[in-house]
Amino acid sequence: MSADTATTTCCAVEEHQGHLCELESQQEWDIIRQVTSHPAVRCENCGNVANTARNVCMPAEL
């Protein structure tokens, strides 16, 4: 995701570096495993699931 896309679609741009899409682009697989072990939210943008809303751009409860 480009910085422009993050600005227009991410609800918490200042925290974007901790979101799954950014973690995936940086291949942070260990962190991804930790933040997806017990998913409770889904990203409305990409469909990724995470434990908490702070790890996705547009969170929606599962």
Distance bins in CASP14 RR format, pairs under 12 A and 6 or more apart:
PFRMAT RR
TARGET T0000
AUTHOR 0000-0000-0000
RMODE 2
METHOD distances of the structure
MODEL  1
1 7 0 0 0 0 1 0 0 0 0 0 0
1 8 0 0 0 0 0 1 0 0 0 0 0
1 9 1 0 0 1 0 0 0 0 0 0 0
1 10 1 0 0 1 0 0 0 0 0 0 0
1 13 0 0 0 0 0 1 0 0 0 0 0
1 16 0 0 0 0 1 0 0 0 0 0 0
1 17 0 0 0 0 0 1 0 0 0 0 0
1 18 0 0 0 0 0 1 0 0 0 0 0
1 19 0 0 0 0 1 0 0 0 0 0 0
1 20 0 0 0 0 0 1 0 0 0 0 0
1 21 1 0 1 0 0 0 0 0 0 0 0
1 22 1 0 0 1 0 0 0 0 0 0 0
1 23 0 0 0 0 0 1 0 0 0 0 0
1 24 0 0 0 0 1 0 0 0 0 0 0
1 25 1 0 0 1 0 0 0 0 0 0 0
1 26 0 0 0 0 0 1 0 0 0 0 0
1 43 0 0 0 0 0 1 0 0 0 0 0
1 45 0 0 0 0 1 0 0 0 0 0 0
1 46 0 0 0 0 1 0 0 0 0 0 0
1 48 0 0 0 0 0 1 0 0 0 0 0
1 56 0 0 0 0 0 1 0 0 0 0 0
1 57 1 0 0 1 0 0 0 0 0 0 0
1 58 0 0 0 0 0 1 0 0 0 0 0
2 8 0 0 0 0 1 0 0 0 0 0 0
2 9 0 0 0 0 0 1 0 0 0 0 0
2 10 0 0 0 0 0 1 0 0 0 0 0
2 16 0 0 0 0 0 1 0 0 0 0 0
2 21 0 0 0 0 0 1 0 0 0 0 0
2 22 0 0 0 0 0 1 0 0 0 0 0
2 25 0 0 0 0 0 1 0 0 0 0 0
3 9 0 0 0 0 0 1 0 0 0 0 0
3 10 0 0 0 0 1 0 0 0 0 0 0
3 13 0 0 0 0 1 0 0 0 0 0 0
3 16 0 0 0 0 1 0 0 0 0 0 0
3 17 0 0 0 0 0 1 0 0 0 0 0
3 22 0 0 0 0 0 1 0 0 0 0 0
3 25 0 0 0 0 0 1 0 0 0 0 0
4 10 0 0 0 0 0 1 0 0 0 0 0
4 13 0 0 0 0 0 1 0 0 0 0 0
4 16 0 0 0 0 0 1 0 0 0 0 0
5 13 0 0 0 0 0 1 0 0 0 0 0
5 16 0 0 0 0 0 1 0 0 0 0 0
5 19 0 0 0 0 0 1 0 0 0 0 0
5 21 0 0 0 0 1 0 0 0 0 0 0
5 22 0 0 0 0 0 1 0 0 0 0 0
5 25 0 0 0 0 0 1 0 0 0 0 0
5 45 0 0 0 0 1 0 0 0 0 0 0
5 46 0 0 0 0 0 1 0 0 0 0 0
5 57 0 0 0 0 1 0 0 0 0 0 0
5 58 0 0 0 0 0 1 0 0 0 0 0
6 12 0 0 0 0 1 0 0 0 0 0 0
6 13 1 0 1 0 0 0 0 0 0 0 0
6 14 0 0 0 0 0 1 0 0 0 0 0
6 15 0 0 0 0 0 1 0 0 0 0 0
6 16 1 0 1 0 0 0 0 0 0 0 0
6 17 0 0 0 0 1 0 0 0 0 0 0
6 18 0 0 0 0 0 1 0 0 0 0 0
6 19 0 0 0 0 1 0 0 0 0 0 0
6 21 0 0 0 0 1 0 0 0 0 0 0
6 22 1 0 0 1 0 0 0 0 0 0 0
6 25 0 0 0 0 0 1 0 0 0 0 0
6 45 0 0 0 0 1 0 0 0 0 0 0
6 46 0 0 0 0 0 1 0 0 0 0 0
6 57 1 0 0 1 0 0 0 0 0 0 0
6 58 0 0 0 0 0 1 0 0 0 0 0
7 13 1 0 1 0 0 0 0 0 0 0 0
7 14 0 0 0 0 0 1 0 0 0 0 0
7 16 0 0 0 0 1 0 0 0 0 0 0
7 57 0 0 0 0 0 1 0 0 0 0 0
8 16 0 0 0 0 0 1 0 0 0 0 0
8 45 0 0 0 0 0 1 0 0 0 0 0
8 57 0 0 0 0 0 1 0 0 0 0 0
8 58 0 0 0 0 0 1 0 0 0 0 0
9 16 0 0 0 0 1 0 0 0 0 0 0
9 19 0 0 0 0 0 1 0 0 0 0 0
9 21 0 0 0 0 1 0 0 0 0 0 0
9 43 0 0 0 0 1 0 0 0 0 0 0
9 44 0 0 0 0 1 0 0 0 0 0 0
9 45 1 0 1 0 0 0 0 0 0 0 0
9 46 0 0 0 0 1 0 0 0 0 0 0
9 56 0 0 0 0 0 1 0 0 0 0 0
9 57 1 0 1 0 0 0 0 0 0 0 0
9 58 1 0 0 1 0 0 0 0 0 0 0
10 16 1 0 1 0 0 0 0 0 0 0 0
10 17 0 0 0 0 0 1 0 0 0 0 0
10 18 0 0 0 0 0 1 0 0 0 0 0
10 19 1 0 0 1 0 0 0 0 0 0 0
10 20 0 0 0 0 0 1 0 0 0 0 0
10 21 0 0 0 0 1 0 0 0 0 0 0
10 22 0 0 0 0 1 0 0 0 0 0 0
10 43 0 0 0 0 1 0 0 0 0 0 0
10 44 0 0 0 0 0 1 0 0 0 0 0
10 45 1 0 0 1 0 0 0 0 0 0 0
10 46 0 0 0 0 0 1 0 0 0 0 0
10 53 0 0 0 0 0 1 0 0 0 0 0
10 54 0 0 0 0 0 1 0 0 0 0 0
10 55 0 0 0 0 0 1 0 0 0 0 0
10 56 0 0 0 0 1 0 0 0 0 0 0
10 57 1 0 1 0 0 0 0 0 0 0 0
10 58 1 0 0 1 0 0 0 0 0 0 0
10 59 0 0 0 0 0 1 0 0 0 0 0
11 19 0 0 0 0 1 0 0 0 0 0 0
11 41 0 0 0 0 0 1 0 0 0 0 0
11 43 0 0 0 0 0 1 0 0 0 0 0
11 44 0 0 0 0 1 0 0 0 0 0 0
11 45 0 0 0 0 1 0 0 0 0 0 0
11 53 0 0 0 0 1 0 0 0 0 0 0
11 54 0 0 0 0 0 1 0 0 0 0 0
11 56 0 0 0 0 1 0 0 0 0 0 0
11 57 1 0 0 1 0 0 0 0 0 0 0
11 58 1 0 1 0 0 0 0 0 0 0 0
11 59 1 0 0 1 0 0 0 0 0 0 0
11 60 0 0 0 0 0 1 0 0 0 0 0
12 18 0 0 0 0 1 0 0 0 0 0 0
12 19 1 0 0 1 0 0 0 0 0 0 0
12 22 0 0 0 0 0 1 0 0 0 0 0
12 43 0 0 0 0 0 1 0 0 0 0 0
12 52 0 0 0 0 0 1 0 0 0 0 0
12 53 0 0 0 0 1 0 0 0 0 0 0
12 54 1 0 0 1 0 0 0 0 0 0 0
12 55 0 0 0 0 0 1 0 0 0 0 0
12 56 0 0 0 0 1 0 0 0 0 0 0
12 57 1 0 0 1 0 0 0 0 0 0 0
12 58 0 0 0 0 1 0 0 0 0 0 0
12 59 0 0 0 0 1 0 0 0 0 0 0
13 19 0 0 0 0 1 0 0 0 0 0 0
13 22 0 0 0 0 0 1 0 0 0 0 0
13 57 0 0 0 0 1 0 0 0 0 0 0
13 58 0 0 0 0 0 1 0 0 0 0 0
14 54 0 0 0 0 0 1 0 0 0 0 0
15 22 0 0 0 0 1 0 0 0 0 0 0
15 23 0 0 0 0 0 1 0 0 0 0 0
15 52 0 0 0 0 0 1 0 0 0 0 0
15 53 0 0 0 0 0 1 0 0 0 0 0
15 54 1 0 0 1 0 0 0 0 0 0 0
15 55 0 0 0 0 1 0 0 0 0 0 0
15 56 0 0 0 0 0 1 0 0 0 0 0
15 57 0 0 0 0 1 0 0 0 0 0 0
15 59 0 0 0 0 0 1 0 0 0 0 0
16 22 1 0 1 0 0 0 0 0 0 0 0
16 23 0 0 0 0 0 1 0 0 0 0 0
16 25 0 0 0 0 0 1 0 0 0 0 0
16 26 0 0 0 0 0 1 0 0 0 0 0
16 43 0 0 0 0 0 1 0 0 0 0 0
16 45 0 0 0 0 0 1 0 0 0 0 0
16 54 0 0 0 0 0 1 0 0 0 0 0
16 55 0 0 0 0 0 1 0 0 0 0 0
16 56 0 0 0 0 0 1 0 0 0 0 0
16 57 1 0 0 1 0 0 0 0 0 0 0
16 58 0 0 0 0 0 1 0 0 0 0 0
17 23 0 0 0 0 1 0 0 0 0 0 0
17 25 0 0 0 0 0 1 0 0 0 0 0
17 26 0 0 0 0 1 0 0 0 0 0 0
17 28 0 0 0 0 1 0 0 0 0 0 0
17 31 0 0 0 0 0 1 0 0 0 0 0
17 54 0 0 0 0 0 1 0 0 0 0 0
17 55 0 0 0 0 0 1 0 0 0 0 0
17 57 0 0 0 0 0 1 0 0 0 0 0
18 24 0 0 0 0 0 1 0 0 0 0 0
18 25 0 0 0 0 0 1 0 0 0 0 0
18 26 0 0 0 0 1 0 0 0 0 0 0
18 28 0 0 0 0 1 0 0 0 0 0 0
18 31 0 0 0 0 1 0 0 0 0 0 0
18 32 0 0 0 0 0 1 0 0 0 0 0
18 34 0 0 0 0 0 1 0 0 0 0 0
18 35 0 0 0 0 1 0 0 0 0 0 0
18 48 0 0 0 0 0 1 0 0 0 0 0
18 50 0 0 0 0 1 0 0 0 0 0 0
18 52 0 0 0 0 0 1 0 0 0 0 0
18 53 0 0 0 0 0 1 0 0 0 0 0
18 54 1 0 0 1 0 0 0 0 0 0 0
18 55 1 0 0 1 0 0 0 0 0 0 0
18 56 0 0 0 0 1 0 0 0 0 0 0
18 57 0 0 0 0 0 1 0 0 0 0 0
19 25 0 0 0 0 1 0 0 0 0 0 0
19 26 0 0 0 0 0 1 0 0 0 0 0
19 28 0 0 0 0 0 1 0 0 0 0 0
19 31 0 0 0 0 0 1 0 0 0 0 0
19 32 0 0 0 0 0 1 0 0 0 0 0
19 35 0 0 0 0 1 0 0 0 0 0 0
19 36 0 0 0 0 0 1 0 0 0 0 0
19 41 0 0 0 0 0 1 0 0 0 0 0
19 43 1 0 0 1 0 0 0 0 0 0 0
19 45 0 0 0 0 1 0 0 0 0 0 0
19 46 0 0 0 0 1 0 0 0 0 0 0
19 47 0 0 0 0 0 1 0 0 0 0 0
19 48 0 0 0 0 1 0 0 0 0 0 0
19 50 0 0 0 0 1 0 0 0 0 0 0
19 52 0 0 0 0 0 1 0 0 0 0 0
19 53 0 0 0 0 1 0 0 0 0 0 0
19 54 0 0 0 0 1 0 0 0 0 0 0
19 55 1 0 1 0 0 0 0 0 0 0 0
19 56 1 0 1 0 0 0 0 0 0 0 0
19 57 1 0 1 0 0 0 0 0 0 0 0
19 58 0 0 0 0 1 0 0 0 0 0 0
19 59 0 0 0 0 1 0 0 0 0 0 0
20 26 0 0 0 0 0 1 0 0 0 0 0
20 28 0 0 0 0 1 0 0 0 0 0 0
20 29 0 0 0 0 0 1 0 0 0 0 0
20 31 0 0 0 0 1 0 0 0 0 0 0
20 32 1 0 0 1 0 0 0 0 0 0 0
20 33 0 0 0 0 0 1 0 0 0 0 0
20 34 0 0 0 0 0 1 0 0 0 0 0
20 35 1 0 0 1 0 0 0 0 0 0 0
20 36 1 0 0 1 0 0 0 0 0 0 0
20 39 0 0 0 0 0 1 0 0 0 0 0
20 41 0 0 0 0 0 1 0 0 0 0 0
20 42 0 0 0 0 0 1 0 0 0 0 0
20 43 1 0 0 1 0 0 0 0 0 0 0
20 45 0 0 0 0 1 0 0 0 0 0 0
20 46 1 0 0 1 0 0 0 0 0 0 0
20 47 0 0 0 0 1 0 0 0 0 0 0
20 48 1 0 1 0 0 0 0 0 0 0 0
20 49 0 0 0 0 1 0 0 0 0 0 0
20 50 1 0 1 0 0 0 0 0 0 0 0
20 51 0 0 0 0 0 1 0 0 0 0 0
20 52 0 0 0 0 0 1 0 0 0 0 0
20 53 0 0 0 0 0 1 0 0 0 0 0
20 54 0 0 0 0 0 1 0 0 0 0 0
20 55 1 0 1 0 0 0 0 0 0 0 0
20 56 1 0 1 0 0 0 0 0 0 0 0
20 57 0 0 0 0 1 0 0 0 0 0 0
20 58 0 0 0 0 0 1 0 0 0 0 0
20 59 0 0 0 0 0 1 0 0 0 0 0
21 28 0 0 0 0 0 1 0 0 0 0 0
21 32 0 0 0 0 0 1 0 0 0 0 0
21 43 1 0 0 1 0 0 0 0 0 0 0
21 45 1 0 0 1 0 0 0 0 0 0 0
21 46 1 0 1 0 0 0 0 0 0 0 0
21 47 0 0 0 0 1 0 0 0 0 0 0
21 48 1 0 0 1 0 0 0 0 0 0 0
21 50 0 0 0 0 0 1 0 0 0 0 0
21 55 0 0 0 0 1 0 0 0 0 0 0
21 56 0 0 0 0 1 0 0 0 0 0 0
21 57 1 0 0 1 0 0 0 0 0 0 0
21 58 0 0 0 0 0 1 0 0 0 0 0
22 28 0 0 0 0 1 0 0 0 0 0 0
22 31 0 0 0 0 0 1 0 0 0 0 0
22 32 0 0 0 0 0 1 0 0 0 0 0
22 35 0 0 0 0 0 1 0 0 0 0 0
22 43 0 0 0 0 0 1 0 0 0 0 0
22 45 0 0 0 0 0 1 0 0 0 0 0
22 46 0 0 0 0 0 1 0 0 0 0 0
22 48 0 0 0 0 0 1 0 0 0 0 0
22 55 0 0 0 0 1 0 0 0 0 0 0
22 56 0 0 0 0 0 1 0 0 0 0 0
22 57 0 0 0 0 1 0 0 0 0 0 0
23 29 0 0 0 0 1 0 0 0 0 0 0
23 30 0 0 0 0 1 0 0 0 0 0 0
23 31 1 0 1 0 0 0 0 0 0 0 0
23 32 1 0 1 0 0 0 0 0 0 0 0
23 33 0 0 0 0 0 1 0 0 0 0 0
23 34 0 0 0 0 1 0 0 0 0 0 0
23 35 1 0 0 1 0 0 0 0 0 0 0
23 36 0 0 0 0 1 0 0 0 0 0 0
23 43 0 0 0 0 0 1 0 0 0 0 0
23 46 0 0 0 0 0 1 0 0 0 0 0
23 48 0 0 0 0 1 0 0 0 0 0 0
23 50 0 0 0 0 1 0 0 0 0 0 0
23 54 0 0 0 0 0 1 0 0 0 0 0
23 55 1 0 0 1 0 0 0 0 0 0 0
23 56 0 0 0 0 0 1 0 0 0 0 0
23 57 0 0 0 0 0 1 0 0 0 0 0
24 31 0 0 0 0 0 1 0 0 0 0 0
24 32 1 0 0 1 0 0 0 0 0 0 0
24 33 0 0 0 0 0 1 0 0 0 0 0
24 35 0 0 0 0 0 1 0 0 0 0 0
24 36 0 0 0 0 0 1 0 0 0 0 0
24 43 0 0 0 0 0 1 0 0 0 0 0
24 46 0 0 0 0 1 0 0 0 0 0 0
24 47 0 0 0 0 0 1 0 0 0 0 0
24 48 1 0 0 1 0 0 0 0 0 0 0
24 50 0 0 0 0 0 1 0 0 0 0 0
24 55 0 0 0 0 0 1 0 0 0 0 0
24 56 0 0 0 0 0 1 0 0 0 0 0
25 32 0 0 0 0 0 1 0 0 0 0 0
25 46 0 0 0 0 0 1 0 0 0 0 0
26 32 0 0 0 0 1 0 0 0 0 0 0
28 34 0 0 0 0 1 0 0 0 0 0 0
28 35 0 0 0 0 1 0 0 0 0 0 0
28 36 0 0 0 0 0 1 0 0 0 0 0
28 55 0 0 0 0 0 1 0 0 0 0 0
29 35 0 0 0 0 0 1 0 0 0 0 0
29 36 0 0 0 0 0 1 0 0 0 0 0
30 36 0 0 0 0 0 1 0 0 0 0 0
30 37 0 0 0 0 0 1 0 0 0 0 0
31 37 0 0 0 0 0 1 0 0 0 0 0
31 50 0 0 0 0 0 1 0 0 0 0 0
31 51 0 0 0 0 0 1 0 0 0 0 0
31 55 0 0 0 0 1 0 0 0 0 0 0
32 39 0 0 0 0 0 1 0 0 0 0 0
32 48 0 0 0 0 1 0 0 0 0 0 0
32 49 0 0 0 0 0 1 0 0 0 0 0
32 50 0 0 0 0 1 0 0 0 0 0 0
32 51 0 0 0 0 0 1 0 0 0 0 0
32 55 0 0 0 0 1 0 0 0 0 0 0
32 56 0 0 0 0 0 1 0 0 0 0 0
33 39 0 0 0 0 0 1 0 0 0 0 0
33 50 0 0 0 0 0 1 0 0 0 0 0
33 51 0 0 0 0 0 1 0 0 0 0 0
33 55 0 0 0 0 0 1 0 0 0 0 0
34 50 0 0 0 0 0 1 0 0 0 0 0
34 51 0 0 0 0 1 0 0 0 0 0 0
34 52 0 0 0 0 0 1 0 0 0 0 0
34 55 0 0 0 0 1 0 0 0 0 0 0
35 41 0 0 0 0 0 1 0 0 0 0 0
35 43 0 0 0 0 0 1 0 0 0 0 0
35 48 0 0 0 0 1 0 0 0 0 0 0
35 49 0 0 0 0 1 0 0 0 0 0 0
35 50 1 0 1 0 0 0 0 0 0 0 0
35 51 1 0 1 0 0 0 0 0 0 0 0
35 52 1 0 0 1 0 0 0 0 0 0 0
35 53 0 0 0 0 0 1 0 0 0 0 0
35 54 0 0 0 0 1 0 0 0 0 0 0
35 55 1 0 1 0 0 0 0 0 0 0 0
35 56 0 0 0 0 1 0 0 0 0 0 0
36 42 0 0 0 0 0 1 0 0 0 0 0
36 43 0 0 0 0 0 1 0 0 0 0 0
36 47 0 0 0 0 0 1 0 0 0 0 0
36 48 1 0 0 1 0 0 0 0 0 0 0
36 49 1 0 0 1 0 0 0 0 0 0 0
36 50 1 0 1 0 0 0 0 0 0 0 0
36 51 1 0 0 1 0 0 0 0 0 0 0
36 52 0 0 0 0 0 1 0 0 0 0 0
36 55 1 0 0 1 0 0 0 0 0 0 0
36 56 0 0 0 0 0 1 0 0 0 0 0
36 62 0 0 0 0 0 1 0 0 0 0 0
37 49 0 0 0 0 0 1 0 0 0 0 0
37 50 0 0 0 0 1 0 0 0 0 0 0
37 51 1 0 0 1 0 0 0 0 0 0 0
37 52 0 0 0 0 0 1 0 0 0 0 0
37 55 0 0 0 0 0 1 0 0 0 0 0
38 49 0 0 0 0 1 0 0 0 0 0 0
38 50 0 0 0 0 1 0 0 0 0 0 0
38 51 1 0 1 0 0 0 0 0 0 0 0
38 52 0 0 0 0 1 0 0 0 0 0 0
38 55 0 0 0 0 0 1 0 0 0 0 0
38 62 0 0 0 0 0 1 0 0 0 0 0
39 47 0 0 0 0 0 1 0 0 0 0 0
39 48 0 0 0 0 1 0 0 0 0 0 0
39 49 1 1 0 0 0 0 0 0 0 0 0
39 50 1 0 1 0 0 0 0 0 0 0 0
39 51 1 0 0 1 0 0 0 0 0 0 0
39 52 0 0 0 0 1 0 0 0 0 0 0
39 53 0 0 0 0 0 1 0 0 0 0 0
39 55 0 0 0 0 1 0 0 0 0 0 0
39 56 0 0 0 0 1 0 0 0 0 0 0
39 59 0 0 0 0 0 1 0 0 0 0 0
39 60 0 0 0 0 0 1 0 0 0 0 0
39 61 0 0 0 0 0 1 0 0 0 0 0
39 62 1 0 0 1 0 0 0 0 0 0 0
40 49 0 0 0 0 1 0 0 0 0 0 0
40 50 1 0 0 1 0 0 0 0 0 0 0
40 51 1 0 1 0 0 0 0 0 0 0 0
40 52 1 0 0 1 0 0 0 0 0 0 0
40 53 0 0 0 0 1 0 0 0 0 0 0
40 54 0 0 0 0 0 1 0 0 0 0 0
40 55 0 0 0 0 0 1 0 0 0 0 0
40 56 0 0 0 0 0 1 0 0 0 0 0
40 59 0 0 0 0 1 0 0 0 0 0 0
40 60 0 0 0 0 0 1 0 0 0 0 0
40 61 1 0 0 1 0 0 0 0 0 0 0
40 62 1 0 1 0 0 0 0 0 0 0 0
41 47 0 0 0 0 0 1 0 0 0 0 0
41 48 0 0 0 0 1 0 0 0 0 0 0
41 49 1 0 0 1 0 0 0 0 0 0 0
41 50 1 0 1 0 0 0 0 0 0 0 0
41 51 1 0 0 1 0 0 0 0 0 0 0
41 52 1 0 0 1 0 0 0 0 0 0 0
41 53 1 0 1 0 0 0 0 0 0 0 0
41 54 0 0 0 0 1 0 0 0 0 0 0
41 55 1 0 0 1 0 0 0 0 0 0 0
41 56 1 0 1 0 0 0 0 0 0 0 0
41 57 0 0 0 0 0 1 0 0 0 0 0
41 58 0 0 0 0 1 0 0 0 0 0 0
41 59 1 0 1 0 0 0 0 0 0 0 0
41 60 1 0 0 1 0 0 0 0 0 0 0
41 61 1 0 0 1 0 0 0 0 0 0 0
41 62 1 0 0 1 0 0 0 0 0 0 0
42 48 1 0 0 1 0 0 0 0 0 0 0
42 49 1 0 1 0 0 0 0 0 0 0 0
42 50 1 0 0 1 0 0 0 0 0 0 0
42 51 0 0 0 0 0 1 0 0 0 0 0
42 52 0 0 0 0 0 1 0 0 0 0 0
42 53 0 0 0 0 1 0 0 0 0 0 0
42 55 0 0 0 0 0 1 0 0 0 0 0
42 56 1 0 0 1 0 0 0 0 0 0 0
42 57 0 0 0 0 0 1 0 0 0 0 0
42 58 0 0 0 0 1 0 0 0 0 0 0
42 59 1 0 0 1 0 0 0 0 0 0 0
42 60 1 0 1 0 0 0 0 0 0 0 0
42 61 1 0 0 1 0 0 0 0 0 0 0
42 62 1 0 1 0 0 0 0 0 0 0 0
43 49 1 0 0 1 0 0 0 0 0 0 0
43 50 1 0 0 1 0 0 0 0 0 0 0
43 52 0 0 0 0 0 1 0 0 0 0 0
43 53 0 0 0 0 1 0 0 0 0 0 0
43 54 0 0 0 0 0 1 0 0 0 0 0
43 55 0 0 0 0 1 0 0 0 0 0 0
43 56 1 1 0 0 0 0 0 0 0 0 0
43 57 1 0 1 0 0 0 0 0 0 0 0
43 58 1 0 1 0 0 0 0 0 0 0 0
43 59 1 0 0 1 0 0 0 0 0 0 0
43 60 1 0 0 1 0 0 0 0 0 0 0
43 61 0 0 0 0 0 1 0 0 0 0 0
43 62 0 0 0 0 0 1 0 0 0 0 0
44 53 0 0 0 0 0 1 0 0 0 0 0
44 56 0 0 0 0 1 0 0 0 0 0 0
44 57 1 0 0 1 0 0 0 0 0 0 0
44 58 1 1 0 0 0 0 0 0 0 0 0
44 59 1 0 0 1 0 0 0 0 0 0 0
44 60 1 0 1 0 0 0 0 0 0 0 0
44 61 0 0 0 0 0 1 0 0 0 0 0
44 62 0 0 0 0 0 1 0 0 0 0 0
45 56 1 0 0 1 0 0 0 0 0 0 0
45 57 1 0 1 0 0 0 0 0 0 0 0
45 58 1 0 1 0 0 0 0 0 0 0 0
45 59 0 0 0 0 1 0 0 0 0 0 0
45 60 0 0 0 0 0 1 0 0 0 0 0
46 55 0 0 0 0 0 1 0 0 0 0 0
46 56 1 0 0 1 0 0 0 0 0 0 0
46 57 1 0 0 1 0 0 0 0 0 0 0
46 58 0 0 0 0 1 0 0 0 0 0 0
46 59 0 0 0 0 0 1 0 0 0 0 0
46 60 0 0 0 0 0 1 0 0 0 0 0
47 56 0 0 0 0 1 0 0 0 0 0 0
47 57 0 0 0 0 1 0 0 0 0 0 0
47 58 0 0 0 0 1 0 0 0 0 0 0
47 59 0 0 0 0 0 1 0 0 0 0 0
47 60 0 0 0 0 1 0 0 0 0 0 0
47 62 0 0 0 0 0 1 0 0 0 0 0
48 55 0 0 0 0 1 0 0 0 0 0 0
48 56 1 0 0 1 0 0 0 0 0 0 0
48 57 0 0 0 0 1 0 0 0 0 0 0
48 58 0 0 0 0 0 1 0 0 0 0 0
48 59 0 0 0 0 0 1 0 0 0 0 0
48 60 0 0 0 0 0 1 0 0 0 0 0
48 62 0 0 0 0 0 1 0 0 0 0 0
49 55 0 0 0 0 1 0 0 0 0 0 0
49 56 0 0 0 0 1 0 0 0 0 0 0
49 59 0 0 0 0 0 1 0 0 0 0 0
49 60 0 0 0 0 0 1 0 0 0 0 0
49 61 0 0 0 0 0 1 0 0 0 0 0
49 62 1 0 0 1 0 0 0 0 0 0 0
50 56 1 0 1 0 0 0 0 0 0 0 0
50 57 0 0 0 0 0 1 0 0 0 0 0
50 58 0 0 0 0 0 1 0 0 0 0 0
50 59 1 0 0 1 0 0 0 0 0 0 0
50 60 0 0 0 0 0 1 0 0 0 0 0
50 61 0 0 0 0 0 1 0 0 0 0 0
50 62 0 0 0 0 1 0 0 0 0 0 0
51 59 0 0 0 0 0 1 0 0 0 0 0
51 62 0 0 0 0 0 1 0 0 0 0 0
52 59 0 0 0 0 1 0 0 0 0 0 0
52 61 0 0 0 0 0 1 0 0 0 0 0
52 62 0 0 0 0 0 1 0 0 0 0 0
53 59 1 1 0 0 0 0 0 0 0 0 0
53 60 0 0 0 0 1 0 0 0 0 0 0
53 61 0 0 0 0 1 0 0 0 0 0 0
53 62 0 0 0 0 0 1 0 0 0 0 0
56 62 0 0 0 0 0 1 0 0 0 0 0
END
